[in-house]
């Protein structure tokens, strides 16, 4: 994970006086990038959700810093000192909230997917990205039934279909995964085995029950970790 001179929530506090009364993630990203262009936009978006306790997706990116309040018009504002943690009724649930959450989830899944491709050994020793030819590999592998997030092969040559979910995975992921596994079995595997892995921030109970009867499907939950280093003061 990237290491910055300040934690992202500290960057929010640093720029709060530069923000208008209501603002979008793009506004925050633009201001932060003036000083720190290396901070990824999706990292800023994730931390904004984590620092906004009334955001519908806050539970997936929760942080102990109450800095923002999410507005029903898709914008944010700064939290007020007198405000307490919001109740369920105070959490916006309109269609624009769903769309914003879906957009972020998609972007986050793509970043997570790319990170997994670069670190397949962390998922399972011996796991390697499938390579079809010089122009085609197993990241976002195109099939007749959709795109496989990650297609890999294990240390004995069996195919491993990986389905990536940026937040909570439900039992709907099983049908999607089995469809891809069936295609790989018929079109690519020949005599090799095919199995699947669902990777998510959290697995629902429904998903756990659905997978419990499948010997060739596993679930892995991931954790996001941050590493920090001390930075000397400017002279």
Secondary structure, 3 states (H helix, E strand, C coil): CCCCCCCHHHHHHHHHHHCCCCECHHHHHHHHHHHCCCCCHHHHHHHHHHCCCCCCCHHHCCCCCCCEEECCCCCEEECCCCCCCCCHHHCCCCHHHHHHHHHHHHHHHHHHHHHHHHCHHHHCCCCEECEEECCEECEEEEECCEEEEEEEECCCCCEEEEEECCCEECCHHHHHHHHHHHHHHHHHHCCCCEEEEEEECEECHHHHHHHHCCCCEEEEECCCCCCCCCCCCCC
